[in-house]
């Protein structure tokens, strides 16, 4: 009889252990990654602008600046480096200026994703309009080029 009591006690203890472990994991996931407010709060702590700046400037900005600098440098000697610097300056200014917009877009994408996962949306439509980015970048490029007197010589 003692053996059966000990076996039942051990099995119930094991069941309790696995139940508490599973419940603890489920509770933790529900309070963290499955909670969209938590995800939005954690993403707001990230330095989004520095991540975007690092990615865009390293991959795209340098290539564009070098290519345009070489093209302009062939037409007007000695101006190519200034064109590349002006483009990099405009890209940095655009990313800094669009930091609040970028944060809002990231939050909207998270909300849309969680609504889809919760079944509140039929389709997962993650759309990010780049009209604001294009307008801001062209404005900053114009401003940077107009402030650089050497670039006024560049033919259109």
N, C-alpha and C positions, 0 to 999 in steps of 0.2 A: 504494500500500500504506500509506503514511503517512497518507493521508486516511482510510482505513478504520480504522486504529488510533486516530486522533484522534476519529473519529466514535464508535467503540465506547467509548473512554475517556470521552467526554463523556456518552454515554447512560448508562453505568454510574454515573458521578458524579451525574447527575441522578436516577437511580433510587435511589441511596444517599441523596441529600438528601431526597427525598420519603419514603423508608422511615423514615429517622431522625426526620423531622418528624412523621410519622403515629404512630410508636412513642412518641415523646416526649409527644405529646398524649394518647394512650391511657394511658400510664403515669401522667401527671399526673391525669387524670380518675379512674383506678382508685385512686390514693392519696388523693384528696380527696373529690369529690362522690359517687363510687360506693362509698366506704367508710363504712359506717354509724357506726363508732366515731369517725371524724373528724368527721362531722356532729354527733354527740352532744356531742363535746368542744367544738366551735365554738358550738353552741347553749347549752352550759352557761356559756360566757363572756358571753353576752348578759345584760343586765339585764331579765329577763323580767317581774319585778314592776313595774318602771317602765313598760315597754311596755303591760302590762295596765292599770296604774293610769291611764296617760295616755289610753288608748282608752276604758276604761269610765267613768272620772270625767267625761271631756269629753263623751262621747256620751249615756250613760245616767244617770249619777249626778246631774248638774246638772238634768236634766229632771225626774227623780223628786223630787229635793229641792225644786225650785221648786214643782212641783204640790202636793206634800204640805204644803209650807210655806204656800202660798196657801189650801189647804183648811182647815188648822188655824188660820191667821191670820184667816179669816173667822169661825170659831167663838170663838176667844179672841184678841182684838187684841194685837199686839206679840209673839206667840210664833212666828210664821211663820218669821222669820229664824233663830231658835234651832233650830227643827225641821230646817230645811235644813242648818244647820251640823252638827247631830247626825248626820244621815244621811250627809253627806260624811265625817265623822269615822269612822263605822262602816264605810263602804266602804273608806277608806284602811287601817283596822285589819285588815279582812278580807283585803285584797290582800297586805298585809305578812305576815300570819299564814299565808296559803296559798302563799307563795313556794316552799317545798320541794315541796309537793304539785303545784304547777303545773309545776315542772321535771321531776318524775317523770312527769307526764302527757305532756309534750312528748316526753320520751325514749321512752315507750311507743308513742306515735304514730309516731315515726321508725322504731323497730324493726319495728312492724307494717307500715309502708309498705315498708321494705326487704325484709322477708320476702315480701311480695306480689310485689314486683318480681323477686325471685330465684326465684319459683315455689314457695316453700315453703308458701304459703297459696293456697287456691282463691279466696277473696273478699277484697276490701279493705274491712275493717270498721273504720272509724275512729270508735269510740264513746268519748265522754267523758261520764261520769256527773257531774252537777252537784249531787248530793245533799250532798256535802261542802261545796260552796260555799254552798248554801242554808242548811245547818245553821249554818255559821260566821257567815254574814251575819246570820241571825236572832239568834244569840247575841250578836254585837257590837251589833246594834241595840238589843236589850233592855238590855244593859249600859250603853250610851250614854244611852238614854232614862232609865234609873233613876238615873243619875248627874247628870242635869240636873233640878234641882228645879222649874223653870218648866213642864216637860213633864208633871209629875205631875197637873196640872189638866186635861189634855186628855182629853175623854171617849172611852171605848173604842168 
